[in-house]
Amino acid sequence: MEKWKCSVCGYIYDVNLGIPDNGIAPETSFEQLPDDWVCPLCGVPKEDFKKE
């Protein structure tokens, strides 16, 4: 599946894992994340993520 990397801090959003602690279920695609979603580590917007 897909992984997306934060261009600022290097955090990886793994679609297979989601972020259950933040209410994001496994298998939630990056495109399905809310438009106002931000990196859970550094707070940058999803526009600053790049597909791995």
Distance bins in CASP14 RR format, pairs under 12 A and 6 or more apart:
PFRMAT RR
TARGET T0000
AUTHOR 0000-0000-0000
RMODE 2
METHOD distances of the structure
MODEL  1
1 12 0 0 0 0 0 1 0 0 0 0 0
1 13 0 0 0 0 0 1 0 0 0 0 0
1 14 1 0 0 1 0 0 0 0 0 0 0
1 15 1 0 1 0 0 0 0 0 0 0 0
1 16 1 0 1 0 0 0 0 0 0 0 0
1 17 0 0 0 0 1 0 0 0 0 0 0
1 18 0 0 0 0 1 0 0 0 0 0 0
1 26 0 0 0 0 1 0 0 0 0 0 0
1 27 1 0 0 1 0 0 0 0 0 0 0
1 28 0 0 0 0 0 1 0 0 0 0 0
1 29 0 0 0 0 1 0 0 0 0 0 0
1 30 0 0 0 0 0 1 0 0 0 0 0
1 51 0 0 0 0 0 1 0 0 0 0 0
1 52 0 0 0 0 0 1 0 0 0 0 0
2 12 0 0 0 0 0 1 0 0 0 0 0
2 13 0 0 0 0 1 0 0 0 0 0 0
2 14 1 0 0 1 0 0 0 0 0 0 0
2 15 1 0 1 0 0 0 0 0 0 0 0
2 16 0 0 0 0 1 0 0 0 0 0 0
2 17 0 0 0 0 0 1 0 0 0 0 0
2 18 0 0 0 0 0 1 0 0 0 0 0
2 27 0 0 0 0 0 1 0 0 0 0 0
2 28 0 0 0 0 0 1 0 0 0 0 0
2 29 1 0 0 1 0 0 0 0 0 0 0
2 30 1 0 0 1 0 0 0 0 0 0 0
2 31 0 0 0 0 1 0 0 0 0 0 0
2 32 0 0 0 0 0 1 0 0 0 0 0
2 33 0 0 0 0 0 1 0 0 0 0 0
2 49 0 0 0 0 0 1 0 0 0 0 0
2 50 0 0 0 0 0 1 0 0 0 0 0
2 51 1 0 0 1 0 0 0 0 0 0 0
2 52 1 0 0 1 0 0 0 0 0 0 0
3 10 0 0 0 0 0 1 0 0 0 0 0
3 11 0 0 0 0 0 1 0 0 0 0 0
3 12 1 0 1 0 0 0 0 0 0 0 0
3 13 1 0 0 1 0 0 0 0 0 0 0
3 14 1 0 1 0 0 0 0 0 0 0 0
3 15 1 0 0 1 0 0 0 0 0 0 0
3 16 0 0 0 0 1 0 0 0 0 0 0
3 17 0 0 0 0 1 0 0 0 0 0 0
3 18 0 0 0 0 0 1 0 0 0 0 0
3 29 0 0 0 0 0 1 0 0 0 0 0
3 30 0 0 0 0 1 0 0 0 0 0 0
3 49 0 0 0 0 1 0 0 0 0 0 0
3 50 0 0 0 0 1 0 0 0 0 0 0
3 51 1 0 0 1 0 0 0 0 0 0 0
3 52 1 0 1 0 0 0 0 0 0 0 0
4 10 0 0 0 0 0 1 0 0 0 0 0
4 11 0 0 0 0 1 0 0 0 0 0 0
4 12 1 0 0 1 0 0 0 0 0 0 0
4 13 1 0 1 0 0 0 0 0 0 0 0
4 14 0 0 0 0 1 0 0 0 0 0 0
4 15 1 0 0 1 0 0 0 0 0 0 0
4 16 0 0 0 0 0 1 0 0 0 0 0
4 17 0 0 0 0 0 1 0 0 0 0 0
4 18 0 0 0 0 0 1 0 0 0 0 0
4 19 0 0 0 0 0 1 0 0 0 0 0
4 28 0 0 0 0 0 1 0 0 0 0 0
4 29 0 0 0 0 1 0 0 0 0 0 0
4 30 1 0 1 0 0 0 0 0 0 0 0
4 31 0 0 0 0 0 1 0 0 0 0 0
4 32 0 0 0 0 0 1 0 0 0 0 0
4 33 0 0 0 0 1 0 0 0 0 0 0
4 37 0 0 0 0 0 1 0 0 0 0 0
4 39 0 0 0 0 1 0 0 0 0 0 0
4 46 0 0 0 0 1 0 0 0 0 0 0
4 47 0 0 0 0 0 1 0 0 0 0 0
4 48 0 0 0 0 0 1 0 0 0 0 0
4 49 1 0 1 0 0 0 0 0 0 0 0
4 50 1 0 0 1 0 0 0 0 0 0 0
4 51 1 0 1 0 0 0 0 0 0 0 0
4 52 1 0 0 1 0 0 0 0 0 0 0
5 11 1 0 0 1 0 0 0 0 0 0 0
5 12 1 0 1 0 0 0 0 0 0 0 0
5 13 1 0 0 1 0 0 0 0 0 0 0
5 14 0 0 0 0 0 1 0 0 0 0 0
5 30 0 0 0 0 0 1 0 0 0 0 0
5 39 0 0 0 0 1 0 0 0 0 0 0
5 41 0 0 0 0 0 1 0 0 0 0 0
5 44 0 0 0 0 0 1 0 0 0 0 0
5 46 0 0 0 0 0 1 0 0 0 0 0
5 48 0 0 0 0 1 0 0 0 0 0 0
5 49 1 0 0 1 0 0 0 0 0 0 0
5 50 1 0 1 0 0 0 0 0 0 0 0
5 51 1 0 0 1 0 0 0 0 0 0 0
5 52 1 0 1 0 0 0 0 0 0 0 0
6 12 1 0 0 1 0 0 0 0 0 0 0
6 13 1 0 0 1 0 0 0 0 0 0 0
6 30 0 0 0 0 0 1 0 0 0 0 0
6 37 0 0 0 0 0 1 0 0 0 0 0
6 38 0 0 0 0 1 0 0 0 0 0 0
6 39 1 0 1 0 0 0 0 0 0 0 0
6 40 0 0 0 0 1 0 0 0 0 0 0
6 41 1 0 0 1 0 0 0 0 0 0 0
6 42 1 0 0 1 0 0 0 0 0 0 0
6 43 0 0 0 0 1 0 0 0 0 0 0
6 44 1 0 0 1 0 0 0 0 0 0 0
6 45 0 0 0 0 0 1 0 0 0 0 0
6 46 0 0 0 0 1 0 0 0 0 0 0
6 47 0 0 0 0 0 1 0 0 0 0 0
6 48 1 0 0 1 0 0 0 0 0 0 0
6 49 1 0 1 0 0 0 0 0 0 0 0
6 50 0 0 0 0 1 0 0 0 0 0 0
6 51 0 0 0 0 0 1 0 0 0 0 0
6 52 0 0 0 0 0 1 0 0 0 0 0
7 39 0 0 0 0 1 0 0 0 0 0 0
7 42 0 0 0 0 0 1 0 0 0 0 0
7 44 1 0 0 1 0 0 0 0 0 0 0
7 45 0 0 0 0 0 1 0 0 0 0 0
7 46 0 0 0 0 0 1 0 0 0 0 0
7 47 0 0 0 0 1 0 0 0 0 0 0
7 48 1 0 1 0 0 0 0 0 0 0 0
7 49 1 0 0 1 0 0 0 0 0 0 0
7 50 1 0 1 0 0 0 0 0 0 0 0
7 51 0 0 0 0 0 1 0 0 0 0 0
7 52 0 0 0 0 0 1 0 0 0 0 0
8 38 0 0 0 0 0 1 0 0 0 0 0
8 39 1 0 0 1 0 0 0 0 0 0 0
8 41 0 0 0 0 1 0 0 0 0 0 0
8 42 1 0 1 0 0 0 0 0 0 0 0
8 43 0 0 0 0 1 0 0 0 0 0 0
8 44 1 0 1 0 0 0 0 0 0 0 0
8 45 0 0 0 0 0 1 0 0 0 0 0
8 46 0 0 0 0 0 1 0 0 0 0 0
8 47 0 0 0 0 0 1 0 0 0 0 0
8 48 1 0 1 0 0 0 0 0 0 0 0
8 49 0 0 0 0 1 0 0 0 0 0 0
8 50 0 0 0 0 0 1 0 0 0 0 0
9 38 0 0 0 0 0 1 0 0 0 0 0
9 39 1 0 0 1 0 0 0 0 0 0 0
9 40 0 0 0 0 1 0 0 0 0 0 0
9 41 1 0 1 0 0 0 0 0 0 0 0
9 42 1 0 1 0 0 0 0 0 0 0 0
9 43 0 0 0 0 1 0 0 0 0 0 0
9 44 1 0 0 1 0 0 0 0 0 0 0
9 48 0 0 0 0 1 0 0 0 0 0 0
9 49 0 0 0 0 0 1 0 0 0 0 0
10 39 0 0 0 0 1 0 0 0 0 0 0
10 40 0 0 0 0 0 1 0 0 0 0 0
10 41 1 0 0 1 0 0 0 0 0 0 0
10 42 0 0 0 0 1 0 0 0 0 0 0
10 43 0 0 0 0 0 1 0 0 0 0 0
10 44 0 0 0 0 0 1 0 0 0 0 0
10 48 0 0 0 0 0 1 0 0 0 0 0
10 49 0 0 0 0 1 0 0 0 0 0 0
10 50 0 0 0 0 1 0 0 0 0 0 0
10 52 0 0 0 0 0 1 0 0 0 0 0
11 19 0 0 0 0 0 1 0 0 0 0 0
11 22 0 0 0 0 0 1 0 0 0 0 0
11 38 0 0 0 0 0 1 0 0 0 0 0
11 39 1 0 1 0 0 0 0 0 0 0 0
11 40 1 0 0 1 0 0 0 0 0 0 0
11 41 1 0 1 0 0 0 0 0 0 0 0
11 42 1 0 0 1 0 0 0 0 0 0 0
11 43 0 0 0 0 1 0 0 0 0 0 0
11 44 0 0 0 0 1 0 0 0 0 0 0
11 46 0 0 0 0 0 1 0 0 0 0 0
11 48 0 0 0 0 0 1 0 0 0 0 0
11 49 0 0 0 0 1 0 0 0 0 0 0
11 50 0 0 0 0 0 1 0 0 0 0 0
11 52 0 0 0 0 0 1 0 0 0 0 0
12 18 0 0 0 0 0 1 0 0 0 0 0
12 19 0 0 0 0 0 1 0 0 0 0 0
12 30 0 0 0 0 0 1 0 0 0 0 0
12 39 0 0 0 0 0 1 0 0 0 0 0
12 40 0 0 0 0 0 1 0 0 0 0 0
12 41 0 0 0 0 0 1 0 0 0 0 0
12 49 0 0 0 0 1 0 0 0 0 0 0
12 50 0 0 0 0 0 1 0 0 0 0 0
12 51 0 0 0 0 0 1 0 0 0 0 0
12 52 1 0 0 1 0 0 0 0 0 0 0
13 19 1 0 0 1 0 0 0 0 0 0 0
13 22 0 0 0 0 0 1 0 0 0 0 0
13 24 0 0 0 0 1 0 0 0 0 0 0
13 26 0 0 0 0 0 1 0 0 0 0 0
13 28 0 0 0 0 1 0 0 0 0 0 0
13 29 0 0 0 0 0 1 0 0 0 0 0
13 30 1 0 0 1 0 0 0 0 0 0 0
13 31 0 0 0 0 0 1 0 0 0 0 0
13 32 0 0 0 0 0 1 0 0 0 0 0
13 33 1 0 0 1 0 0 0 0 0 0 0
13 37 0 0 0 0 1 0 0 0 0 0 0
13 38 0 0 0 0 0 1 0 0 0 0 0
13 39 0 0 0 0 1 0 0 0 0 0 0
13 40 0 0 0 0 1 0 0 0 0 0 0
13 41 0 0 0 0 0 1 0 0 0 0 0
13 44 0 0 0 0 0 1 0 0 0 0 0
13 46 0 0 0 0 1 0 0 0 0 0 0
13 48 0 0 0 0 0 1 0 0 0 0 0
13 49 1 0 0 1 0 0 0 0 0 0 0
13 50 0 0 0 0 0 1 0 0 0 0 0
13 51 0 0 0 0 1 0 0 0 0 0 0
13 52 0 0 0 0 1 0 0 0 0 0 0
14 20 0 0 0 0 0 1 0 0 0 0 0
14 24 0 0 0 0 0 1 0 0 0 0 0
14 26 0 0 0 0 1 0 0 0 0 0 0
14 27 0 0 0 0 0 1 0 0 0 0 0
14 28 0 0 0 0 0 1 0 0 0 0 0
14 29 0 0 0 0 0 1 0 0 0 0 0
14 30 0 0 0 0 0 1 0 0 0 0 0
14 49 0 0 0 0 0 1 0 0 0 0 0
14 51 0 0 0 0 0 1 0 0 0 0 0
14 52 0 0 0 0 1 0 0 0 0 0 0
15 24 0 0 0 0 1 0 0 0 0 0 0
15 25 0 0 0 0 0 1 0 0 0 0 0
15 26 1 0 0 1 0 0 0 0 0 0 0
15 27 1 0 0 1 0 0 0 0 0 0 0
15 28 1 0 0 1 0 0 0 0 0 0 0
15 29 1 0 1 0 0 0 0 0 0 0 0
15 30 1 0 0 1 0 0 0 0 0 0 0
15 31 0 0 0 0 1 0 0 0 0 0 0
15 32 0 0 0 0 1 0 0 0 0 0 0
15 33 0 0 0 0 1 0 0 0 0 0 0
15 49 0 0 0 0 0 1 0 0 0 0 0
15 51 0 0 0 0 0 1 0 0 0 0 0
15 52 0 0 0 0 0 1 0 0 0 0 0
16 24 0 0 0 0 0 1 0 0 0 0 0
16 25 0 0 0 0 0 1 0 0 0 0 0
16 26 1 0 0 1 0 0 0 0 0 0 0
16 27 1 0 0 1 0 0 0 0 0 0 0
16 28 0 0 0 0 1 0 0 0 0 0 0
16 29 0 0 0 0 0 1 0 0 0 0 0
16 30 0 0 0 0 0 1 0 0 0 0 0
17 24 0 0 0 0 1 0 0 0 0 0 0
17 25 0 0 0 0 1 0 0 0 0 0 0
17 26 1 0 1 0 0 0 0 0 0 0 0
17 27 0 0 0 0 1 0 0 0 0 0 0
17 28 0 0 0 0 1 0 0 0 0 0 0
18 24 1 0 1 0 0 0 0 0 0 0 0
18 25 1 0 0 1 0 0 0 0 0 0 0
18 26 1 0 1 0 0 0 0 0 0 0 0
18 27 1 0 0 1 0 0 0 0 0 0 0
18 28 1 0 1 0 0 0 0 0 0 0 0
18 29 0 0 0 0 1 0 0 0 0 0 0
18 30 0 0 0 0 1 0 0 0 0 0 0
18 32 0 0 0 0 0 1 0 0 0 0 0
18 33 0 0 0 0 1 0 0 0 0 0 0
18 37 0 0 0 0 0 1 0 0 0 0 0
18 40 0 0 0 0 0 1 0 0 0 0 0
19 25 0 0 0 0 1 0 0 0 0 0 0
19 26 0 0 0 0 1 0 0 0 0 0 0
19 27 0 0 0 0 0 1 0 0 0 0 0
19 28 0 0 0 0 1 0 0 0 0 0 0
19 30 0 0 0 0 0 1 0 0 0 0 0
19 33 0 0 0 0 1 0 0 0 0 0 0
19 37 0 0 0 0 1 0 0 0 0 0 0
19 38 0 0 0 0 0 1 0 0 0 0 0
19 39 0 0 0 0 0 1 0 0 0 0 0
19 40 1 0 0 1 0 0 0 0 0 0 0
19 41 0 0 0 0 0 1 0 0 0 0 0
20 26 1 0 0 1 0 0 0 0 0 0 0
20 27 0 0 0 0 0 1 0 0 0 0 0
20 28 0 0 0 0 0 1 0 0 0 0 0
20 40 0 0 0 0 0 1 0 0 0 0 0
21 40 0 0 0 0 1 0 0 0 0 0 0
22 28 0 0 0 0 0 1 0 0 0 0 0
22 33 0 0 0 0 0 1 0 0 0 0 0
22 34 0 0 0 0 0 1 0 0 0 0 0
22 37 0 0 0 0 1 0 0 0 0 0 0
22 38 0 0 0 0 0 1 0 0 0 0 0
22 39 0 0 0 0 0 1 0 0 0 0 0
22 40 1 0 1 0 0 0 0 0 0 0 0
22 41 0 0 0 0 0 1 0 0 0 0 0
22 43 0 0 0 0 0 1 0 0 0 0 0
23 33 0 0 0 0 0 1 0 0 0 0 0
23 34 0 0 0 0 0 1 0 0 0 0 0
23 37 0 0 0 0 0 1 0 0 0 0 0
23 40 0 0 0 0 0 1 0 0 0 0 0
24 30 0 0 0 0 0 1 0 0 0 0 0
24 32 0 0 0 0 1 0 0 0 0 0 0
24 33 1 0 0 1 0 0 0 0 0 0 0
24 34 0 0 0 0 1 0 0 0 0 0 0
24 37 0 0 0 0 1 0 0 0 0 0 0
24 40 0 0 0 0 1 0 0 0 0 0 0
24 46 0 0 0 0 0 1 0 0 0 0 0
25 32 0 0 0 0 1 0 0 0 0 0 0
25 33 0 0 0 0 0 1 0 0 0 0 0
26 32 0 0 0 0 0 1 0 0 0 0 0
28 34 0 0 0 0 0 1 0 0 0 0 0
28 37 0 0 0 0 0 1 0 0 0 0 0
29 37 0 0 0 0 0 1 0 0 0 0 0
29 46 0 0 0 0 0 1 0 0 0 0 0
29 51 0 0 0 0 0 1 0 0 0 0 0
30 37 0 0 0 0 1 0 0 0 0 0 0
30 46 1 0 0 1 0 0 0 0 0 0 0
30 47 0 0 0 0 0 1 0 0 0 0 0
30 49 1 0 0 1 0 0 0 0 0 0 0
30 50 0 0 0 0 0 1 0 0 0 0 0
30 51 1 0 0 1 0 0 0 0 0 0 0
30 52 0 0 0 0 0 1 0 0 0 0 0
31 37 0 0 0 0 0 1 0 0 0 0 0
31 46 0 0 0 0 1 0 0 0 0 0 0
31 49 0 0 0 0 0 1 0 0 0 0 0
31 51 0 0 0 0 0 1 0 0 0 0 0
32 46 0 0 0 0 0 1 0 0 0 0 0
33 39 0 0 0 0 0 1 0 0 0 0 0
33 40 0 0 0 0 0 1 0 0 0 0 0
33 45 0 0 0 0 0 1 0 0 0 0 0
33 46 1 0 0 1 0 0 0 0 0 0 0
33 47 0 0 0 0 0 1 0 0 0 0 0
33 49 0 0 0 0 1 0 0 0 0 0 0
34 45 0 0 0 0 0 1 0 0 0 0 0
34 46 0 0 0 0 1 0 0 0 0 0 0
35 45 0 0 0 0 1 0 0 0 0 0 0
35 46 1 0 0 1 0 0 0 0 0 0 0
35 47 0 0 0 0 1 0 0 0 0 0 0
36 43 0 0 0 0 0 1 0 0 0 0 0
36 45 1 0 0 1 0 0 0 0 0 0 0
36 46 0 0 0 0 1 0 0 0 0 0 0
36 47 0 0 0 0 0 1 0 0 0 0 0
37 43 0 0 0 0 1 0 0 0 0 0 0
37 44 0 0 0 0 0 1 0 0 0 0 0
37 45 1 0 0 1 0 0 0 0 0 0 0
37 46 1 0 1 0 0 0 0 0 0 0 0
37 47 0 0 0 0 0 1 0 0 0 0 0
37 48 0 0 0 0 0 1 0 0 0 0 0
37 49 0 0 0 0 1 0 0 0 0 0 0
38 44 1 0 0 1 0 0 0 0 0 0 0
38 45 1 0 1 0 0 0 0 0 0 0 0
38 46 1 0 0 1 0 0 0 0 0 0 0
38 47 0 0 0 0 0 1 0 0 0 0 0
38 48 0 0 0 0 1 0 0 0 0 0 0
38 49 0 0 0 0 0 1 0 0 0 0 0
39 45 1 0 0 1 0 0 0 0 0 0 0
39 46 1 0 0 1 0 0 0 0 0 0 0
39 47 0 0 0 0 0 1 0 0 0 0 0
39 48 1 0 0 1 0 0 0 0 0 0 0
39 49 1 0 0 1 0 0 0 0 0 0 0
40 46 0 0 0 0 0 1 0 0 0 0 0
40 49 0 0 0 0 0 1 0 0 0 0 0
41 48 0 0 0 0 0 1 0 0 0 0 0
41 49 0 0 0 0 0 1 0 0 0 0 0
42 48 0 0 0 0 1 0 0 0 0 0 0
42 49 0 0 0 0 0 1 0 0 0 0 0
43 49 0 0 0 0 0 1 0 0 0 0 0
44 50 0 0 0 0 0 1 0 0 0 0 0
END
